[in-house]
Amino acid sequence: MTNAVNASMAGSSGQIVVAGAGYAGLHVTLRLAAKLRKHSETTLTLIDRHDYHQALTELPRVAGGTRAADAVRIPLQDLLTDRVRFVQSDINGFDLPGRRLLTGAGPIGWTRLVLALGSRPNDFAIPGLAERALSLYSASDAERVWAAVSEALTAAAAATDPERQRRLATVVVGGGGATGVELAGELAEILPKVASGHGLAPDRPTVVLVEAGPTILAGSSPQLIGKAAKTLADLGVAVRINATIAAATEEGFRLTDGQLVEGGVFVWAGGVKAPELVADSDLPTGHNGRVKVDRYLRVLDRQDIYVAGDLASVTDPRTGHVLPPLAQVALEEGETVARNLDAELKGRPLEAFTFHDKGFVVSVGTRRGVADIAGVTTGGHVAHLLKDAIEWEYRQSVKHLRGWDPIPG
Ligand SMILES: Cc1cc2nc3c(=O)[nH]c(=O)nc-3n(C[C@H](O)[C@H](O)[C@H](O)COP(=O)(O)OP(=O)(O)OC[C@H]3O[C@@H](n4cnc5c(N)ncnc54)[C@H](O)[C@@H]3O)c2cc1C
């Protein structure tokens, strides 16, 4: 759907600044770089604290030791053309009235800003969780998980007390969403082999998946949930539903019913929220601190700031629910933002954002998975191959865009 909207950038010089080189921000940048070849008066700046883009969907493999952390860090210099000015810096705040980002490299002014800063793990203020549990939200996080698991298995192998050995060789994953399921499956498949290398019995390591709600993969079809639960059971994962963590202590996760879930390694994958930087700003925020936007993905009452990806709070009119924090959504939003910035430069009407759901795919272990595509549920090797294909296709598309594929129309 299109609407006539005042396009105040038309024909003018300006600074387009993209904050965040994740799925949404990188997509906006690559798409716009192509268009701006004809707009030498407009600068395009990308800012990120890292000089690489992280393929976050591949982190469970890094955490399970089957992929190197560097393989999921894609250097931005390989992706960006000379048309983009890249600034590696932390963004520390906003000067909204002055239209400036406050960064470690000094203030950076914008004519149009794209906020694509992603999200951070949400510990829901559960006591001890932030200190006691590892998170899985960057390649470095994933490396830490794998290092902790290896260390715990080494300690387990050296333990003479069977109870202590059992406890050290147990990995507890909090949160039964897609990330928790992928991590639990990956570890359950890998750990028996790793245990043998440490001189432990292959059946000694255990993976426990703790979920507060009545089901894993909440919101998915019952068929998909059933297939995922069966695959996890085949892999030996102990799934505990209706198990709400009240506190994380030295001993383990204490549940609200008083039970203690013990382990040698604890990982929290129970949810995300917007970065504090945004929560502390005057931007209008909704659930989990995500920024409220209009149908063109601009901040409410701020025509100069677009938001895309996990940070944007976008309600799907078909379901009435806010779209989930997914790479697929981030890429589609990035596409709309790039088109709208291009439309502004050309004085054309903006496009309202519409989400086209391509389906849901989750890997469960290193060889199997589950998928819901166009109302059809698939499991097993096919679903895992599908996940591999999506990740491969994403990497290909990024390289393709670097080749300056123009925005049609
Ligand atoms: C382990 C895991 C597995 C996942 N698996 C899937 C999956 O299979 N399918 C799927 O669709 N989605 C998956 N997701 C979700 C998906 O990764 C996110 O929805 C997606 O990354 C959101 O894109 P984004 O551009 O909004 O944010 P991000 O990709 O997180 O990018 C944000 C960028 O902003 C930068 N940044 C943030 N704050 C600052 C600051 N203050 N200063 C400077 N730079 C900053 C970061 O360095 C980062 O580069 C997964 C997420 C995780 C963590």
Ligand as a Chemical Component Dictionary entry (heavy atoms), coordinates in Angstrom:
data_LIG
# 
_chem_comp.id                   LIG 
_chem_comp.type                 NON-POLYMER 
_chem_comp.pdbx_formal_charge   0 
_chem_comp.three_letter_code    LIG 
# 
loop_
_chem_comp_atom.comp_id 
_chem_comp_atom.atom_id 
_chem_comp_atom.alt_atom_id 
_chem_comp_atom.type_symbol 
_chem_comp_atom.charge 
_chem_comp_atom.model_Cartn_x 
_chem_comp_atom.model_Cartn_y 
_chem_comp_atom.model_Cartn_z 
_chem_comp_atom.pdbx_ordinal 
LIG C1  C1  C 0 21.433 -17.257 19.087 1  
LIG C2  C2  C 0 20.418 -16.612 18.164 2  
LIG C3  C3  C 0 19.847 -17.372 17.151 3  
LIG C4  C4  C 0 18.910 -16.788 16.296 4  
LIG N1  N1  N 0 18.342 -17.555 15.303 5  
LIG C5  C5  C 0 17.467 -16.983 14.453 6  
LIG C6  C6  C 0 16.922 -17.739 13.363 7  
LIG O1  O1  O 0 17.229 -18.917 13.191 8  
LIG N2  N2  N 0 16.056 -17.112 12.520 9  
LIG C7  C7  C 0 15.720 -15.801 12.674 10 
LIG O2  O2  O 0 14.924 -15.274 11.864 11 
LIG N3  N3  N 0 16.215 -15.045 13.692 12 
LIG C8  C8  C 0 17.079 -15.614 14.572 13 
LIG N4  N4  N 0 17.600 -14.869 15.595 14 
LIG C9  C9  C 0 17.165 -13.463 15.771 15 
LIG C10 C10 C 0 17.944 -12.536 14.843 16 
LIG O3  O3  O 0 19.322 -12.771 14.965 17 
LIG C11 C11 C 0 17.597 -11.087 15.180 18 
LIG O4  O4  O 0 16.208 -10.906 15.038 19 
LIG C12 C12 C 0 18.344 -10.148 14.241 20 
LIG O5  O5  O 0 19.722 -10.217 14.484 21 
LIG C13 C13 C 0 17.828 -8.702  14.410 22 
LIG O6  O6  O 0 18.527 -7.887  13.507 23 
LIG P1  P1  P 0 18.861 -6.378  13.918 24 
LIG O7  O7  O 0 19.507 -5.776  12.713 25 
LIG O8  O8  O 0 17.675 -5.745  14.494 26 
LIG O9  O9  O 0 19.917 -6.496  15.105 27 
LIG P2  P2  P 0 21.354 -7.177  15.145 28 
LIG O10 O10 O 0 21.530 -8.156  14.042 29 
LIG O11 O11 O 0 21.523 -7.652  16.535 30 
LIG O12 O12 O 0 22.342 -5.954  14.876 31 
LIG C14 C14 C 0 22.468 -4.875  15.766 32 
LIG C15 C15 C 0 23.811 -4.205  15.493 33 
LIG O13 O13 O 0 23.898 -3.012  16.260 34 
LIG C16 C16 C 0 25.170 -2.919  16.858 35 
LIG N5  N5  N 0 25.037 -2.125  18.079 36 
LIG C17 C17 C 0 24.119 -2.311  19.065 37 
LIG N6  N6  N 0 24.249 -1.373  20.010 38 
LIG C18 C18 C 0 25.266 -0.578  19.619 39 
LIG C19 C19 C 0 25.867 0.585   20.192 40 
LIG N7  N7  N 0 25.433 1.126   21.342 41 
LIG N8  N8  N 0 26.901 1.166   19.530 42 
LIG C20 C20 C 0 27.343 0.657   18.359 43 
LIG N9  N9  N 0 26.804 -0.446  17.774 44 
LIG C21 C21 C 0 25.768 -1.044  18.404 45 
LIG C22 C22 C 0 25.586 -4.361  17.096 46 
LIG O14 O14 O 0 27.003 -4.487  17.183 47 
LIG C23 C23 C 0 24.991 -5.068  15.876 48 
LIG O15 O15 O 0 25.903 -5.139  14.818 49 
LIG C24 C24 C 0 18.557 -15.423 16.460 50 
LIG C25 C25 C 0 19.148 -14.664 17.475 51 
LIG C26 C26 C 0 20.097 -15.246 18.309 52 
LIG C27 C27 C 0 20.738 -14.415 19.383 53 
# 
loop_
_chem_comp_bond.comp_id 
_chem_comp_bond.atom_id_1 
_chem_comp_bond.atom_id_2 
_chem_comp_bond.value_order 
_chem_comp_bond.pdbx_ordinal 
LIG C1  C2  SING 1  
LIG C2  C3  SING 2  
LIG C2  C26 DOUB 3  
LIG C3  C4  DOUB 4  
LIG C4  N1  SING 5  
LIG C4  C24 SING 6  
LIG N1  C5  DOUB 7  
LIG C5  C6  SING 8  
LIG C5  C8  SING 9  
LIG C6  O1  DOUB 10 
LIG C6  N2  SING 11 
LIG N2  C7  SING 12 
LIG C7  O2  DOUB 13 
LIG C7  N3  SING 14 
LIG N3  C8  DOUB 15 
LIG C8  N4  SING 16 
LIG N4  C9  SING 17 
LIG N4  C24 SING 18 
LIG C9  C10 SING 19 
LIG C10 O3  SING 20 
LIG C10 C11 SING 21 
LIG C11 O4  SING 22 
LIG C11 C12 SING 23 
LIG C12 O5  SING 24 
LIG C12 C13 SING 25 
LIG C13 O6  SING 26 
LIG O6  P1  SING 27 
LIG P1  O7  DOUB 28 
LIG P1  O8  SING 29 
LIG P1  O9  SING 30 
LIG O9  P2  SING 31 
LIG P2  O10 DOUB 32 
LIG P2  O11 SING 33 
LIG P2  O12 SING 34 
LIG O12 C14 SING 35 
LIG C14 C15 SING 36 
LIG C15 O13 SING 37 
LIG C15 C23 SING 38 
LIG O13 C16 SING 39 
LIG C16 N5  SING 40 
LIG C16 C22 SING 41 
LIG N5  C17 SING 42 
LIG N5  C21 SING 43 
LIG C17 N6  DOUB 44 
LIG N6  C18 SING 45 
LIG C18 C19 SING 46 
LIG C18 C21 DOUB 47 
LIG C19 N7  SING 48 
LIG C19 N8  DOUB 49 
LIG N8  C20 SING 50 
LIG C20 N9  DOUB 51 
LIG N9  C21 SING 52 
LIG C22 O14 SING 53 
LIG C22 C23 SING 54 
LIG C23 O15 SING 55 
LIG C24 C25 DOUB 56 
LIG C25 C26 SING 57 
LIG C26 C27 SING 58 
# 
